[in-house]
Amino acid sequence: MDKSSMDFLLTLLNTPSPSGSEEDIQRKWLNYTKPFADEQRADGAGNAISIINPEGTLKIMLAGHCDEIGFLVKDIDAEGYIRVEKLGGISHKPALGMKVDILGEKEVVTGVFGVNAEHQGGTGDGFSFSDLFIDCGASNREEVAKLISIGDTAVYHRSPELLFGNKISGRGLDNRTGAFIAAETIKRLKQKTFPASVAAVSTVNEETNMGGAYYAGAAIQPDLAIVIDVTFAYDYPGSNRGGQPEVKLGGGPVLAVGPPVNKKAGLGIKETAEKQGINIQYELTPRQTGTDADKIRYTGSGITTVNVSLPSVICTLLLKQQASRI
């Protein structure tokens, strides 16, 4: 990965993009892809779209969602403590003592997650999400209300870190990496000649309702949609594959197989990977993929859809060249 690409990835990972609040990251994504896009637009749902060869006879869409899980402010009590609701499938278990950034309209406010102290009769190991509160240092509700409102979003205060030079640990790798790969793909394709039109889309709201994917598919109506996301790797202590095929970091991109994805298109990706010397791993999707593919395939008269994922372990994602060569 060259420096400009790495800088772009780190920019995405450093930009808060909780579901429903993706405007900032979408501006950066469009700005990065502008030099090699023949056409750009943003739709009413908030999707960012960059297209090369818009007049191509075959239309291909690459979709990676840019939103991340987070929190939604639901209450500020009289003492200035803030209560939040889940925004997407986020767990409360790692929250204790974690810094959190609340994205107020005027500025970002940093606080710390806490619960009642266990040794004072408060919550023990069995605490629930509703026990959490955020302390941002305010003395009362009025102080907080000057900067934070009900409905503001929040994310963990966490910066990406390189591990052993070829891995990265950070917040929201699911799925700013997918939006990154969609952008990098058309960047490389721009240097080649081919008859197809390729639309790279940084979609919104995947973590909460997948509305962005639906609207992107309906507007573009591609002949083929390739959805890029992350999936679980199992090469870590105590992992449980649950009947899934073995997936490892560095083992290559992961191709979904099952009824929700198109078998013929998946076979084409497999054959192309073999020609390029890229190893393919597999995951089973017998009912749904759990990604934007589940909405895109239902748009219009139905869209041929495949799902390709990067393997990840908890919050760690491999950055070797093979894993990014989708």
Contacts in CASP RR format, 6 or more apart in sequence:
PFRMAT RR
TARGET T0000
AUTHOR 0000-0000-0000
METHOD contacts of the structure
MODEL  1
MDKSSMDFLLTLLNTPSPSGSEEDIQRKWLNYTKPFADEQRADGAGNAIS
IINPEGTLKIMLAGHCDEIGFLVKDIDAEGYIRVEKLGGISHKPALGMKV
DILGEKEVVTGVFGVNAEHQGGTGDGFSFSDLFIDCGASNREEVAKLISI
GDTAVYHRSPELLFGNKISGRGLDNRTGAFIAAETIKRLKQKTFPASVAA
VSTVNEETNMGGAYYAGAAIQPDLAIVIDVTFAYDYPGSNRGGQPEVKLG
GGPVLAVGPPVNKKAGLGIKETAEKQGINIQYELTPRQTGTDADKIRYTG
SGITTVNVSLPSVICTLLLKQQASRI
1 9 0 8 1.000
1 319 0 8 1.000
1 321 0 8 1.000
1 324 0 8 1.000
5 184 0 8 1.000
5 187 0 8 1.000
8 32 0 8 1.000
8 180 0 8 1.000
8 183 0 8 1.000
8 184 0 8 1.000
9 168 0 8 1.000
9 176 0 8 1.000
9 177 0 8 1.000
9 180 0 8 1.000
9 319 0 8 1.000
10 160 0 8 1.000
11 28 0 8 1.000
11 32 0 8 1.000
12 25 0 8 1.000
12 28 0 8 1.000
12 29 0 8 1.000
12 66 0 8 1.000
12 176 0 8 1.000
12 179 0 8 1.000
12 180 0 8 1.000
13 159 0 8 1.000
13 160 0 8 1.000
13 168 0 8 1.000
13 170 0 8 1.000
13 171 0 8 1.000
13 172 0 8 1.000
13 173 0 8 1.000
13 176 0 8 1.000
14 159 0 8 1.000
14 160 0 8 1.000
15 24 0 8 1.000
15 25 0 8 1.000
15 28 0 8 1.000
15 176 0 8 1.000
16 24 0 8 1.000
16 25 0 8 1.000
16 68 0 8 1.000
16 101 0 8 1.000
16 103 0 8 1.000
16 108 0 8 1.000
16 153 0 8 1.000
16 155 0 8 1.000
17 24 0 8 1.000
17 25 0 8 1.000
17 66 0 8 1.000
17 67 0 8 1.000
17 68 0 8 1.000
17 176 0 8 1.000
18 67 0 8 1.000
18 68 0 8 1.000
18 69 0 8 1.000
18 70 0 8 1.000
18 71 0 8 1.000
18 72 0 8 1.000
18 87 0 8 1.000
18 103 0 8 1.000
18 153 0 8 1.000
18 154 0 8 1.000
18 155 0 8 1.000
19 67 0 8 1.000
19 68 0 8 1.000
19 69 0 8 1.000
19 70 0 8 1.000
19 87 0 8 1.000
19 88 0 8 1.000
19 153 0 8 1.000
19 204 0 8 1.000
19 205 0 8 1.000
19 206 0 8 1.000
19 207 0 8 1.000
19 208 0 8 1.000
20 67 0 8 1.000
20 153 0 8 1.000
20 204 0 8 1.000
20 205 0 8 1.000
20 208 0 8 1.000
21 103 0 8 1.000
21 153 0 8 1.000
22 46 0 8 1.000
22 66 0 8 1.000
22 67 0 8 1.000
22 204 0 8 1.000
22 205 0 8 1.000
23 46 0 8 1.000
25 66 0 8 1.000
25 176 0 8 1.000
25 179 0 8 1.000
25 202 0 8 1.000
26 42 0 8 1.000
26 46 0 8 1.000
26 47 0 8 1.000
26 48 0 8 1.000
26 66 0 8 1.000
26 202 0 8 1.000
26 204 0 8 1.000
29 48 0 8 1.000
29 66 0 8 1.000
29 179 0 8 1.000
29 183 0 8 1.000
29 202 0 8 1.000
30 40 0 8 1.000
30 42 0 8 1.000
30 48 0 8 1.000
30 50 0 8 1.000
32 183 0 8 1.000
33 40 0 8 1.000
33 50 0 8 1.000
33 183 0 8 1.000
33 186 0 8 1.000
33 187 0 8 1.000
33 200 0 8 1.000
34 40 0 8 1.000
34 50 0 8 1.000
36 50 0 8 1.000
36 52 0 8 1.000
36 186 0 8 1.000
36 187 0 8 1.000
36 190 0 8 1.000
37 50 0 8 1.000
37 51 0 8 1.000
37 52 0 8 1.000
37 186 0 8 1.000
37 200 0 8 1.000
38 51 0 8 1.000
38 52 0 8 1.000
38 53 0 8 1.000
38 54 0 8 1.000
39 50 0 8 1.000
39 51 0 8 1.000
39 54 0 8 1.000
40 48 0 8 1.000
40 49 0 8 1.000
40 50 0 8 1.000
40 51 0 8 1.000
41 49 0 8 1.000
42 48 0 8 1.000
42 49 0 8 1.000
43 49 0 8 1.000
43 215 0 8 1.000
43 216 0 8 1.000
43 219 0 8 1.000
44 215 0 8 1.000
45 204 0 8 1.000
45 205 0 8 1.000
45 211 0 8 1.000
45 212 0 8 1.000
45 215 0 8 1.000
45 216 0 8 1.000
46 204 0 8 1.000
46 212 0 8 1.000
47 201 0 8 1.000
47 202 0 8 1.000
47 203 0 8 1.000
47 204 0 8 1.000
47 212 0 8 1.000
47 215 0 8 1.000
47 216 0 8 1.000
48 66 0 8 1.000
48 201 0 8 1.000
48 202 0 8 1.000
49 199 0 8 1.000
49 200 0 8 1.000
49 201 0 8 1.000
49 202 0 8 1.000
49 216 0 8 1.000
49 220 0 8 1.000
50 183 0 8 1.000
50 186 0 8 1.000
50 199 0 8 1.000
50 200 0 8 1.000
51 186 0 8 1.000
51 197 0 8 1.000
51 198 0 8 1.000
51 199 0 8 1.000
51 200 0 8 1.000
52 186 0 8 1.000
52 189 0 8 1.000
52 190 0 8 1.000
52 197 0 8 1.000
52 198 0 8 1.000
53 194 0 8 1.000
53 195 0 8 1.000
53 196 0 8 1.000
53 197 0 8 1.000
53 198 0 8 1.000
54 197 0 8 1.000
55 197 0 8 1.000
56 195 0 8 1.000
56 196 0 8 1.000
56 197 0 8 1.000
57 195 0 8 1.000
57 196 0 8 1.000
57 197 0 8 1.000
58 195 0 8 1.000
58 196 0 8 1.000
58 197 0 8 1.000
58 223 0 8 1.000
58 224 0 8 1.000
59 196 0 8 1.000
59 197 0 8 1.000
59 199 0 8 1.000
59 220 0 8 1.000
59 221 0 8 1.000
59 222 0 8 1.000
59 223 0 8 1.000
59 224 0 8 1.000
60 196 0 8 1.000
60 197 0 8 1.000
60 198 0 8 1.000
60 199 0 8 1.000
60 222 0 8 1.000
60 223 0 8 1.000
60 224 0 8 1.000
60 225 0 8 1.000
60 226 0 8 1.000
61 198 0 8 1.000
61 199 0 8 1.000
61 201 0 8 1.000
61 216 0 8 1.000
61 217 0 8 1.000
61 220 0 8 1.000
61 222 0 8 1.000
61 224 0 8 1.000
61 225 0 8 1.000
61 226 0 8 1.000
61 296 0 8 1.000
62 181 0 8 1.000
62 182 0 8 1.000
62 185 0 8 1.000
62 186 0 8 1.000
62 198 0 8 1.000
62 199 0 8 1.000
62 200 0 8 1.000
62 201 0 8 1.000
62 226 0 8 1.000
62 228 0 8 1.000
63 182 0 8 1.000
63 201 0 8 1.000
63 203 0 8 1.000
63 213 0 8 1.000
63 216 0 8 1.000
63 225 0 8 1.000
63 226 0 8 1.000
63 227 0 8 1.000
63 228 0 8 1.000
63 292 0 8 1.000
63 296 0 8 1.000
64 175 0 8 1.000
64 178 0 8 1.000
64 179 0 8 1.000
64 181 0 8 1.000
64 182 0 8 1.000
64 201 0 8 1.000
64 202 0 8 1.000
64 203 0 8 1.000
64 206 0 8 1.000
64 227 0 8 1.000
64 228 0 8 1.000
64 229 0 8 1.000
64 292 0 8 1.000
65 175 0 8 1.000
65 178 0 8 1.000
65 179 0 8 1.000
65 202 0 8 1.000
65 203 0 8 1.000
65 204 0 8 1.000
65 205 0 8 1.000
65 206 0 8 1.000
65 207 0 8 1.000
65 212 0 8 1.000
65 213 0 8 1.000
65 229 0 8 1.000
65 292 0 8 1.000
66 175 0 8 1.000
66 176 0 8 1.000
66 179 0 8 1.000
66 202 0 8 1.000
66 203 0 8 1.000
66 204 0 8 1.000
67 175 0 8 1.000
67 203 0 8 1.000
67 204 0 8 1.000
67 205 0 8 1.000
67 206 0 8 1.000
67 207 0 8 1.000
67 208 0 8 1.000
68 155 0 8 1.000
68 171 0 8 1.000
68 172 0 8 1.000
68 174 0 8 1.000
68 175 0 8 1.000
68 176 0 8 1.000
68 207 0 8 1.000
69 86 0 8 1.000
69 87 0 8 1.000
69 88 0 8 1.000
69 89 0 8 1.000
69 90 0 8 1.000
69 172 0 8 1.000
69 174 0 8 1.000
69 207 0 8 1.000
70 86 0 8 1.000
70 87 0 8 1.000
70 88 0 8 1.000
70 90 0 8 1.000
70 153 0 8 1.000
70 154 0 8 1.000
70 155 0 8 1.000
70 156 0 8 1.000
71 84 0 8 1.000
71 85 0 8 1.000
71 86 0 8 1.000
71 87 0 8 1.000
71 90 0 8 1.000
71 100 0 8 1.000
71 153 0 8 1.000
71 154 0 8 1.000
71 155 0 8 1.000
72 84 0 8 1.000
72 85 0 8 1.000
72 86 0 8 1.000
72 87 0 8 1.000
72 151 0 8 1.000
72 152 0 8 1.000
72 153 0 8 1.000
72 154 0 8 1.000
73 82 0 8 1.000
73 83 0 8 1.000
73 84 0 8 1.000
73 102 0 8 1.000
73 148 0 8 1.000
73 149 0 8 1.000
73 150 0 8 1.000
73 151 0 8 1.000
73 152 0 8 1.000
73 153 0 8 1.000
73 154 0 8 1.000
74 83 0 8 1.000
74 84 0 8 1.000
74 85 0 8 1.000
74 150 0 8 1.000
74 151 0 8 1.000
75 82 0 8 1.000
75 83 0 8 1.000
75 150 0 8 1.000
76 82 0 8 1.000
76 83 0 8 1.000
76 141 0 8 1.000
76 144 0 8 1.000
76 145 0 8 1.000
76 148 0 8 1.000
76 150 0 8 1.000
77 83 0 8 1.000
77 141 0 8 1.000
78 140 0 8 1.000
78 141 0 8 1.000
79 139 0 8 1.000
79 140 0 8 1.000
79 141 0 8 1.000
80 136 0 8 1.000
80 138 0 8 1.000
80 139 0 8 1.000
80 140 0 8 1.000
80 141 0 8 1.000
80 143 0 8 1.000
80 144 0 8 1.000
81 133 0 8 1.000
81 134 0 8 1.000
81 135 0 8 1.000
82 102 0 8 1.000
82 133 0 8 1.000
82 134 0 8 1.000
82 135 0 8 1.000
82 136 0 8 1.000
82 144 0 8 1.000
82 148 0 8 1.000
83 130 0 8 1.000
83 132 0 8 1.000
83 133 0 8 1.000
83 134 0 8 1.000
84 132 0 8 1.000
84 134 0 8 1.000
84 154 0 8 1.000
86 129 0 8 1.000
87 153 0 8 1.000
87 207 0 8 1.000
87 208 0 8 1.000
88 207 0 8 1.000
88 208 0 8 1.000
89 207 0 8 1.000
92 127 0 8 1.000
92 128 0 8 1.000
92 129 0 8 1.000
92 131 0 8 1.000
92 132 0 8 1.000
95 113 0 8 1.000
95 114 0 8 1.000
95 132 0 8 1.000
96 113 0 8 1.000
96 114 0 8 1.000
96 115 0 8 1.000
97 112 0 8 1.000
97 113 0 8 1.000
97 114 0 8 1.000
98 112 0 8 1.000
98 113 0 8 1.000
98 156 0 8 1.000
98 157 0 8 1.000
99 110 0 8 1.000
99 111 0 8 1.000
99 112 0 8 1.000
99 113 0 8 1.000
99 156 0 8 1.000
99 157 0 8 1.000
99 158 0 8 1.000
100 110 0 8 1.000
100 111 0 8 1.000
100 112 0 8 1.000
100 113 0 8 1.000
100 134 0 8 1.000
100 154 0 8 1.000
100 155 0 8 1.000
100 156 0 8 1.000
100 157 0 8 1.000
101 108 0 8 1.000
101 109 0 8 1.000
101 110 0 8 1.000
101 111 0 8 1.000
101 154 0 8 1.000
101 155 0 8 1.000
101 156 0 8 1.000
101 157 0 8 1.000
102 108 0 8 1.000
102 109 0 8 1.000
102 110 0 8 1.000
102 111 0 8 1.000
102 134 0 8 1.000
102 136 0 8 1.000
102 148 0 8 1.000
102 152 0 8 1.000
102 153 0 8 1.000
102 154 0 8 1.000
103 152 0 8 1.000
103 153 0 8 1.000
103 154 0 8 1.000
103 155 0 8 1.000
104 147 0 8 1.000
104 148 0 8 1.000
104 149 0 8 1.000
104 152 0 8 1.000
105 149 0 8 1.000
105 152 0 8 1.000
106 147 0 8 1.000
107 147 0 8 1.000
109 136 0 8 1.000
109 144 0 8 1.000
109 147 0 8 1.000
109 148 0 8 1.000
110 136 0 8 1.000
110 157 0 8 1.000
111 134 0 8 1.000
111 135 0 8 1.000
111 136 0 8 1.000
111 137 0 8 1.000
111 157 0 8 1.000
112 134 0 8 1.000
112 135 0 8 1.000
112 136 0 8 1.000
113 132 0 8 1.000
113 133 0 8 1.000
113 134 0 8 1.000
114 132 0 8 1.000
114 133 0 8 1.000
114 134 0 8 1.000
114 135 0 8 1.000
115 122 0 8 1.000
115 123 0 8 1.000
115 124 0 8 1.000
115 127 0 8 1.000
115 131 0 8 1.000
115 132 0 8 1.000
115 133 0 8 1.000
116 122 0 8 1.000
116 123 0 8 1.000
116 131 0 8 1.000
118 124 0 8 1.000
123 131 0 8 1.000
134 154 0 8 1.000
136 144 0 8 1.000
136 148 0 8 1.000
138 144 0 8 1.000
155 171 0 8 1.000
156 171 0 8 1.000
158 170 0 8 1.000
158 171 0 8 1.000
159 170 0 8 1.000
160 168 0 8 1.000
160 169 0 8 1.000
160 170 0 8 1.000
160 171 0 8 1.000
161 168 0 8 1.000
161 169 0 8 1.000
161 170 0 8 1.000
162 168 0 8 1.000
163 169 0 8 1.000
163 316 0 8 1.000
165 319 0 8 1.000
166 318 0 8 1.000
166 319 0 8 1.000
166 320 0 8 1.000
167 249 0 8 1.000
167 316 0 8 1.000
167 317 0 8 1.000
167 318 0 8 1.000
167 319 0 8 1.000
168 316 0 8 1.000
168 317 0 8 1.000
168 319 0 8 1.000
169 315 0 8 1.000
169 316 0 8 1.000
170 315 0 8 1.000
170 316 0 8 1.000
171 315 0 8 1.000
172 315 0 8 1.000
173 230 0 8 1.000
173 312 0 8 1.000
173 315 0 8 1.000
173 316 0 8 1.000
173 317 0 8 1.000
174 229 0 8 1.000
174 230 0 8 1.000
174 312 0 8 1.000
175 206 0 8 1.000
175 228 0 8 1.000
175 229 0 8 1.000
175 230 0 8 1.000
177 228 0 8 1.000
177 230 0 8 1.000
177 310 0 8 1.000
177 317 0 8 1.000
178 228 0 8 1.000
178 229 0 8 1.000
178 230 0 8 1.000
178 310 0 8 1.000
179 202 0 8 1.000
179 203 0 8 1.000
181 228 0 8 1.000
181 310 0 8 1.000
181 324 0 8 1.000
181 326 0 8 1.000
182 200 0 8 1.000
182 201 0 8 1.000
182 202 0 8 1.000
182 228 0 8 1.000
183 200 0 8 1.000
183 202 0 8 1.000
184 324 0 8 1.000
185 198 0 8 1.000
185 200 0 8 1.000
185 326 0 8 1.000
186 198 0 8 1.000
186 200 0 8 1.000
189 198 0 8 1.000
199 220 0 8 1.000
199 222 0 8 1.000
201 216 0 8 1.000
201 220 0 8 1.000
203 212 0 8 1.000
203 213 0 8 1.000
203 216 0 8 1.000
203 292 0 8 1.000
204 211 0 8 1.000
204 212 0 8 1.000
205 211 0 8 1.000
205 212 0 8 1.000
205 213 0 8 1.000
206 212 0 8 1.000
206 213 0 8 1.000
206 291 0 8 1.000
206 292 0 8 1.000
210 292 0 8 1.000
210 294 0 8 1.000
210 295 0 8 1.000
211 295 0 8 1.000
212 292 0 8 1.000
212 295 0 8 1.000
213 227 0 8 1.000
213 292 0 8 1.000
213 293 0 8 1.000
213 295 0 8 1.000
213 296 0 8 1.000
214 295 0 8 1.000
214 296 0 8 1.000
214 298 0 8 1.000
214 299 0 8 1.000
216 296 0 8 1.000
217 225 0 8 1.000
217 296 0 8 1.000
217 299 0 8 1.000
217 300 0 8 1.000
217 303 0 8 1.000
218 299 0 8 1.000
218 300 0 8 1.000
221 299 0 8 1.000
221 300 0 8 1.000
221 303 0 8 1.000
222 303 0 8 1.000
223 304 0 8 1.000
224 265 0 8 1.000
224 303 0 8 1.000
224 304 0 8 1.000
224 305 0 8 1.000
224 306 0 8 1.000
225 293 0 8 1.000
225 296 0 8 1.000
225 297 0 8 1.000
225 303 0 8 1.000
225 304 0 8 1.000
225 305 0 8 1.000
225 306 0 8 1.000
226 269 0 8 1.000
226 305 0 8 1.000
226 306 0 8 1.000
226 307 0 8 1.000
226 308 0 8 1.000
226 326 0 8 1.000
227 289 0 8 1.000
227 291 0 8 1.000
227 292 0 8 1.000
227 293 0 8 1.000
227 296 0 8 1.000
227 305 0 8 1.000
227 306 0 8 1.000
227 307 0 8 1.000
227 308 0 8 1.000
228 308 0 8 1.000
228 309 0 8 1.000
228 310 0 8 1.000
228 326 0 8 1.000
229 289 0 8 1.000
229 291 0 8 1.000
229 292 0 8 1.000
229 307 0 8 1.000
229 309 0 8 1.000
229 310 0 8 1.000
230 309 0 8 1.000
230 310 0 8 1.000
230 311 0 8 1.000
230 312 0 8 1.000
230 317 0 8 1.000
231 247 0 8 1.000
231 254 0 8 1.000
231 283 0 8 1.000
231 309 0 8 1.000
231 310 0 8 1.000
231 311 0 8 1.000
231 312 0 8 1.000
232 244 0 8 1.000
232 247 0 8 1.000
232 283 0 8 1.000
232 311 0 8 1.000
232 312 0 8 1.000
232 313 0 8 1.000
233 247 0 8 1.000
233 248 0 8 1.000
233 249 0 8 1.000
233 311 0 8 1.000
233 312 0 8 1.000
233 313 0 8 1.000
234 240 0 8 1.000
234 241 0 8 1.000
234 244 0 8 1.000
234 246 0 8 1.000
234 247 0 8 1.000
234 248 0 8 1.000
235 247 0 8 1.000
235 248 0 8 1.000
235 249 0 8 1.000
235 313 0 8 1.000
236 313 0 8 1.000
236 314 0 8 1.000
243 284 0 8 1.000
244 283 0 8 1.000
244 284 0 8 1.000
245 281 0 8 1.000
245 282 0 8 1.000
245 283 0 8 1.000
245 284 0 8 1.000
246 281 0 8 1.000
247 254 0 8 1.000
247 281 0 8 1.000
247 282 0 8 1.000
247 283 0 8 1.000
247 311 0 8 1.000
248 281 0 8 1.000
248 311 0 8 1.000
249 311 0 8 1.000
249 312 0 8 1.000
249 313 0 8 1.000
249 316 0 8 1.000
249 317 0 8 1.000
249 318 0 8 1.000
249 323 0 8 1.000
250 311 0 8 1.000
250 318 0 8 1.000
250 320 0 8 1.000
250 322 0 8 1.000
250 323 0 8 1.000
251 279 0 8 1.000
251 281 0 8 1.000
251 311 0 8 1.000
251 322 0 8 1.000
251 323 0 8 1.000
252 278 0 8 1.000
252 279 0 8 1.000
252 280 0 8 1.000
252 281 0 8 1.000
252 311 0 8 1.000
252 322 0 8 1.000
252 323 0 8 1.000
253 273 0 8 1.000
253 278 0 8 1.000
253 280 0 8 1.000
253 281 0 8 1.000
253 308 0 8 1.000
253 309 0 8 1.000
253 310 0 8 1.000
253 323 0 8 1.000
253 325 0 8 1.000
253 326 0 8 1.000
254 280 0 8 1.000
254 281 0 8 1.000
254 282 0 8 1.000
254 283 0 8 1.000
254 308 0 8 1.000
254 309 0 8 1.000
254 310 0 8 1.000
254 311 0 8 1.000
255 266 0 8 1.000
255 269 0 8 1.000
255 270 0 8 1.000
255 280 0 8 1.000
255 281 0 8 1.000
255 282 0 8 1.000
255 283 0 8 1.000
255 306 0 8 1.000
255 307 0 8 1.000
255 308 0 8 1.000
256 282 0 8 1.000
256 283 0 8 1.000
256 284 0 8 1.000
256 285 0 8 1.000
256 289 0 8 1.000
256 293 0 8 1.000
256 306 0 8 1.000
256 307 0 8 1.000
256 308 0 8 1.000
256 309 0 8 1.000
257 263 0 8 1.000
257 266 0 8 1.000
257 282 0 8 1.000
257 283 0 8 1.000
257 284 0 8 1.000
257 285 0 8 1.000
258 284 0 8 1.000
258 285 0 8 1.000
258 286 0 8 1.000
259 285 0 8 1.000
259 286 0 8 1.000
259 287 0 8 1.000
260 285 0 8 1.000
260 287 0 8 1.000
260 288 0 8 1.000
260 289 0 8 1.000
260 293 0 8 1.000
260 294 0 8 1.000
260 297 0 8 1.000
260 305 0 8 1.000
260 307 0 8 1.000
261 285 0 8 1.000
261 289 0 8 1.000
261 293 0 8 1.000
261 305 0 8 1.000
261 306 0 8 1.000
261 307 0 8 1.000
262 304 0 8 1.000
262 305 0 8 1.000
262 306 0 8 1.000
264 304 0 8 1.000
265 304 0 8 1.000
265 305 0 8 1.000
265 306 0 8 1.000
266 306 0 8 1.000
269 280 0 8 1.000
269 306 0 8 1.000
269 308 0 8 1.000
270 280 0 8 1.000
273 279 0 8 1.000
273 280 0 8 1.000
274 280 0 8 1.000
276 325 0 8 1.000
278 322 0 8 1.000
278 325 0 8 1.000
279 322 0 8 1.000
281 311 0 8 1.000
283 309 0 8 1.000
285 307 0 8 1.000
288 294 0 8 1.000
289 307 0 8 1.000
291 307 0 8 1.000
291 309 0 8 1.000
293 305 0 8 1.000
293 306 0 8 1.000
293 307 0 8 1.000
296 303 0 8 1.000
296 305 0 8 1.000
297 303 0 8 1.000
297 304 0 8 1.000
297 305 0 8 1.000
308 326 0 8 1.000
310 317 0 8 1.000
310 318 0 8 1.000
310 323 0 8 1.000
310 324 0 8 1.000
311 317 0 8 1.000
311 318 0 8 1.000
311 323 0 8 1.000
312 318 0 8 1.000
317 323 0 8 1.000
END
